[in-house]
Amino acid sequence: QVQLVESGGGLVQPGGSLKLSCQASRSIFSIYSMGWYRQAPGKQRELVAVFTSGSRTNYADSVKGRFTISRDNAKNTVYMQMNNLKPEDTAVYHCNAEIDRRNYWGQGTQVTVSA
């Protein structure tokens, strides 16, 4: 099992930046998949950026070149730097970890991109 706590969301103007953090309650070194999903009002939850098989990364096409996922195993934390934010990035961002084929989710952090 693992508990995940997100932070770093907020209100930002278009073109701005935010950095999200996901603090895990245990070591993330051996977690198969860990990363970020988001859910906008009235839409399904979608993958944003994840680590798979430890170090491989996968990004949604809509965020490639703007978002960067990173990790600090010593701090049990995964980050996501979000640059050049757009109004369509507005959503609740959830941290996810897949352990032994079970998915664990954080409560989410709101990101609002608006002028």
N, C-alpha and C positions, 0 to 999 in steps of 0.2 A: 504494500500500500504506500501511498504518498499523498501528502497534502500540498496544494499549490496555491500560492498567494500572489496575485498580480498587483502591480502598482505602476504609476507613471502616466495614466491617462489624464485627459483634461480637454479644455477648449483651446483651439488654436486657429489662427487665420489660414486661409488657403496659401500654400507655399511654405508654410511653417514646418517645424520639426517637433517630434516627441520621441522619447525613448522609454519603452515599456520594459519592465522587469518581471520575472516570474521566479519567485523563491520557492524551492522545493524543501520538503521536510526531511529528505534523505539524500544520499549521494545520487547524482545524476549520471555518474560515469558510465554505468552499465545499462542505462535505460535505452531501450531499442529505438523509440521515437519520442521526440519531445519538441513542442513548438507552439505556434499561435494559430488560432482560428478566430473568425469574427462573425457577428450576426447583426445585421441591420434590421430595423423595424420592418416587419412584413416579409422578410426574406429568410431563406434557410442559412444555417451556419455553414461557413465556407473556410477552406484552408487558406491561410495567408502565407506562412513560412514555417517549415519544420526541418529538424534534423532527423535523418533516418539512418539506421545502421551505424549509429554513433556520430559520424562526422559528415555524411552526405547531406546536402541541403536541397530543399524543394520549395520553390516559390510559385505563388499564383502569378499568372501572366500580367495581371493588372498592377502588381506591385514591383515587378522586376525592374531593377535600376533605381528604385526609390527606397525600398526597405532592405535592411540587412539584419539577419539573425546571427547571434553570436552566443557563446556560452563561457562560463567560468566554472569549471568543475570544482575548484577549491571552495567556491562560495555556493555551490549547489544552485546556481542561478542561470537562467537563460534570458537573454535580452533581445529586443528588436528595436533597432534604430529606424525611425520613419522620417524620411525627408520629402520635401515637395508635396506635402499633404494636400489632398483634394477633398471637396465636399462629399464625394462618393466613398471616401474612406471612413465616413462617420458610421460608427457601429460600437457594439460592446465587444471587446477583445478578450478572448478566453485563452488561457494557457492549457495545454493538453500534454499528458504523458501516457504512453502505452507501455504497460508492464505485464508480461506474461499474457498478452492478448486481451488485457482489460484496459479500458480507457478511464483515465482520471482527469477531472476538470477543476479549474479554479472558478471562483465566483464571477470573475470578469472585471474589466475596467473600461469605463466609458471614454471613447474618443469622439470628440465633436469638432468638425472642421467647418467653420462658418465665419463669414465676414461680419 
